Amino acid sequence: MSLDKETTEYAAKTPRSRALHEEAAAVMPGGNSRTTTFFDPYPFYFQRGQGAHVWDADGIERVDFNNNYTSLVIGHAVPDVVKAVQAVAESGLSFPGPTEHEIRLAEMIVRRVPSVESLRFTNSGTEATMNAVRLARAFTNRAKIAKFEGAFHGTHDWVMVSVTGDTKSWGNRRRPKPIAWSAGIPAAVLKNVVVLPWNDPEACEEILTAEAGNLAALIVDPYLCNGGLVPPADGFMKRLRESTERHGILLIMDEVISFRTAWGGGQERLGVRPDLTTFGKVIGGGLPVGAFGGRRDVMAFYDPRKGGARISQGGTFNANPVTMAAGVATLNALTPEAYTRLDALGDRLRGGVRRLFANTRRRGQVTGVGSLFWLHWTAEMLTDYRSTRPKDAEMPQRVFMGMLNEGILMTQRGLGACSLAMSDEDVDRFVNALARVLARQ
Ligand SMILES: Cc1ncc(COP(=O)(O)O)c(C=O)c1O
């Protein structure tokens, strides 16, 4: 089925969402506050979520493999989280100072992640990476940062470089050019961002060595979670650690998504100890959150005692008690057994999709780690962001729309996430829906 036909079917099922979108477009550009969640002709409006399922304004139920872009790891409206939020909210929503809830969540994260000796909260992953980058600059007294092609680290200027898009003008694969991902990114930013090729340790080493004296930090999402979930080659992350250490470059591991993959996040899975780590999503249990932390001597730049902080971090809602309590309740549910179950759900889904591709001789691949997965529509060996680009550029959107029509929600680019609320049947429903979508292509 063509994208047009899938879209026509979607529109026929969602008249109430269309009406809401028209109201929204009168007061917001495109009717929306979140570019990533928009799709043509209009996104459906969520009415409620429970466990693994969501319902839209037209009453349609879908299994949620998007989970608010991987934030919801134990499911929607989990009673323990809702109770914690309600109990805290009854005593006041926010205050001009700290509450005990902040300490409890910080303790839980420090206990799980040995490289994080000390941390601070923000309201988003974007603010977390923005602070980590600023901190690295302050600590090293160097201006530039390095990032990987295809990696997303939020929406502040310093990381909106070489994220997604048509890679034709992105230069040599081994020496990528920094490309602005948005209008409004000044040339000064592009001059201070060095872009690295994923899974090419020799090229990375050459670039890092050439730029060593200028580089404050290398920021890395250990599983390239937004650039195709292309796994790091064996030893790649360890080589980056060695090289950054040798050159006095701080290694910032962006675990905003990958923290959901293990008790101690991606760094535990990969056995690498970064200088700084950024968090978001799951640690807020579904409410707005971010955090950055790491070496005590580096984090000391934020310490306001004894003469004042060298970096000032504000944020009216930083560490608000409602978010902190939701985070504590969520991490409490993420026991070692919970990760085993999440891994099993991810394995079942990836296994089912692989069998489907093999049986139908589809030009598709699935990557992933733990509860995360990504559907790819190319036969090329997946090594970096460029290799994940499908020849048929419309295919991810056709699949996304087809899956919506089959009662399955994932992300438009192909990323998906299982939650603890899912059953094996929910996962099988995903694979069967994909089979139907592909059969009518
Ligand atoms: C790896 C990574 N870093 C940072 C961010 C930014 O987080 P937020 O959307 O909370 O600003 C995201 C969001 O998807 C992310 O996936």
The ligand as an SDF file (V2000), in Angstrom:
LIG
                    3D

 16 16  0  0  0  0  0  0  0  0999 V2000
   20.4940   10.8250   23.6400 C   0  0  0  0  0  0  0  0  0  0  0  0
   19.6560   12.0380   23.9290 C   0  0  0  0  0  0  0  0  0  0  0  0
   20.2310   13.1170   24.4910 N   0  0  0  0  0  0  0  0  0  0  0  0
   19.5150   14.2050   24.8030 C   0  0  0  0  0  0  0  0  0  0  0  0
   18.1690   14.2780   24.5360 C   0  0  0  0  0  0  0  0  0  0  0  0
   17.3900   15.5090   24.8770 C   0  0  0  0  0  0  0  0  0  0  0  0
   16.4870   15.2440   25.9000 O   0  0  0  0  0  0  0  0  0  0  0  0
   15.1770   16.1550   26.0840 P   0  0  0  0  0  0  0  0  0  0  0  0
   14.2460   15.8020   24.9630 O   0  0  0  0  0  0  0  0  0  0  0  0
   14.6590   15.7790   27.4300 O   0  0  0  0  0  0  0  0  0  0  0  0
   15.6250   17.5710   26.0190 O   0  0  0  0  0  0  0  0  0  0  0  0
   17.5250   13.1860   23.9470 C   0  0  0  0  0  0  0  0  0  0  0  0
   16.0890   13.2280   23.6500 C   0  0  0  0  0  0  0  0  0  0  0  0
   15.5380   12.4290   22.9380 O   0  0  0  0  0  0  0  0  0  0  0  0
   18.2920   12.0400   23.6340 C   0  0  0  0  0  0  0  0  0  0  0  0
   17.7300   10.9800   23.0520 O   0  0  0  0  0  0  0  0  0  0  0  0
  1  2  1  0
  2  3  1  0
  2 15  2  0
  3  4  2  0
  4  5  1  0
  5  6  1  0
  5 12  2  0
  6  7  1  0
  7  8  1  0
  8  9  2  0
  8 10  1  0
  8 11  1  0
 12 13  1  0
 12 15  1  0
 13 14  2  0
 15 16  1  0
M  END
$$$$
